[in-house]
Amino acid sequence: MSHNMVLDLAREALFTALMLAGPLLITALLVGVTISVVQAVTSVQEQTLSFVPKLFAIGTVLLILMAWMIQRAIQFTTEVFNMLPGMAP
């Protein structure tokens, strides 16, 4: 197994992880910033106020993108399993 193959596999794994986690993290970021702005404008400083909207938004995005995320993970796993015979010395 060459160094280039290891680097390609690691790069593809990181890219896949970013593709799967990215939409959820961006959703949490946008909802968190929105709630923070609303809290700053209304002077309400309740820390637990942002938890429920974030949870609901992330759950909604997860339900919407679940099929795509599973398909992407299966595609990556299949590619890795197909590469296994070529990795043996």
N, C-alpha and C positions, 0 to 999 in steps of 0.2 A: 504494500500500500504506500503510495508516494505521498510526499508532503503536499503536493498540489491537490490531490484527491481529498486529503484531510481538510485542507483549507476550504476547498469548494463545499464539502459537506458541512463544515462549521458555519460558513457564510450562508448557506441555504437554510440551515437550522435556525440561525438568528433571524434571517429574513422572514421565515415562516412564523416564528414566535412573535415578531413585531406585527405581522399582518393579522394574526389572531388576536393579540392583545390590544392593538392600536385603536380600533373602534370603541372598545369599552373604556380605555383610558381617556380618549378624547371626550367621550360623553361625560365621564366623571369630572373632567376638567371644566368643561363648558357649564355644566350644572352647578358645580362648586363656585365658579367665578360669578355666575348669575345670582346665586343665593347670597354670596358675599356682598355683591353690589346692593342688592335689595336690603340686606341687613344694615349696611352702612348708611343707606339713604333713610331708612326708617328708624335707625338707632336701636334696633332690636339686636341684642348680643347674646342670643341663645345658641349655644354650640351644637345642640342636638337638632336644630331646625334644618340643617343641610343634609342630615343623614337620610331621612325618609325620601326626599326627592331624588337624591343620588341613587338610592337603592331601587326606586321605581324606574328611573331612567335607564340604569344599567340592566335591570331585568328585562325591560322592554326591548332594548337594543340586542340583548342576548337572544331573546325569543325570535326577533326578526332575522338575525344573522346566523342563527344556530345551524341551519342546513349548509350554508356556505362555509362556516368554520369547520364543520365536520368533514365536508368534502375536501377542503384544503389540507386538513390534518391527515386524512386517508391518502391523499395524493402524495404527500411528503413521505409518509410511512411506506407506501408502495415503492416509491423511488429508492428509498434506503434499502428495502428488502431485495429489490432487483439488483442493487449494486453489491450485495454481499458476496456473491460468487467471485466477482472481480477483485475483491479485497483480500482474498486468501493468497498466501505466497505461492 
